[in-house]
Amino acid sequence: MRKVALLTSGGDAPGMNAAIRAVVRTAIYHNLEVYGVMRGYAGLIEGVMHKMDLGSVADIIQRGGTILHTARSQEFMTLEGRQKALDNLKNLGIDGLVVIGGDGSFRGASELHKLGFSVIGIPGTIDNDIHGTEFSIGFDTAINTVVDAINRIRDTATSHERIFLVEVMGRSSGWIALESGLAGGAESILVPEIEPDYNEIVDRLKRGMGRGKRHSIIIVAEGVDSAYNVSKEIEKRIGLDTRVTVLGHIQRGGSPTALDRVIASRMGALAVELLLQGKSNLMTGIVGTELITLSFDEAVNKKKTIDINAYNLAGILSI
Ligand code: F6P
């Protein structure tokens, strides 16, 4: 292994820059040449990559987004597209690739491995929906952003004695909703993994009001339904006005938390070490405080379910 490349793919996530920095600096530490590919697999197909040095990753550990930019490439889904990408890598004499992204990115990485190229993945998505790792890079920052928003909404909800619905991202996963709702003390948390029980949601609101509580916060994962539809359903049943806040892409930006920077740094270094050991077709992950690896196939074919104990606890604590 003499030359390696790296790219970021899919939705960006805070901490991706910290992972880029770790990959580049670990590679240089081991006397490897390292190339940054722009715009994910799209840039790999177009051959848009440049050599990186120690200075090219200076002053980025604290920045959200990705300095390599990112994209979702349709062309890479085709064998022809992947072959073009492979030719570009080979023409530059690159022997290994690090892919930082989510499950879609790892499906692409696995296909590249099947063509005989060495690829290691690092989980980077705010959704935290990748099987085999407790954390993906960006999740911790995203839930902290949501908790900050909940705190602010709570101020005005209390002042006006209102019911607020906060819609959060996560695609088809409820991780962001569950963890931010638990940390933010939400009255109800709606996740796509569990059918919403509107009677229970409304009963809970009424019980709170019976105790003199005049405001409530309900977290709605985008994978359940639009928070506007959910609000209509609740208004119809309880006969009270509600307000809706859709947090949207605010959740994907911002300076990464210390946790995201630390796991990004550790996984970035491990990815390079795995390539040096001649490994491929693996994703890095973290379980407890330990770094682990698992195959792309396992990571993408198994579903990561939400922590049902945490979900039940949130229900108990907002009784
Ligand atoms: O996968 C990350 C994510 O932010 C999801 O939570 C969300 O559903 C999706 O990306 C939004 O994608 P886009 O930025 O293309 O609108």
Residues whose N, C-alpha, C, O or C-beta is under 5 A from the ligand:
A	BS01	F6P	G11 D127 M169 G170 R171
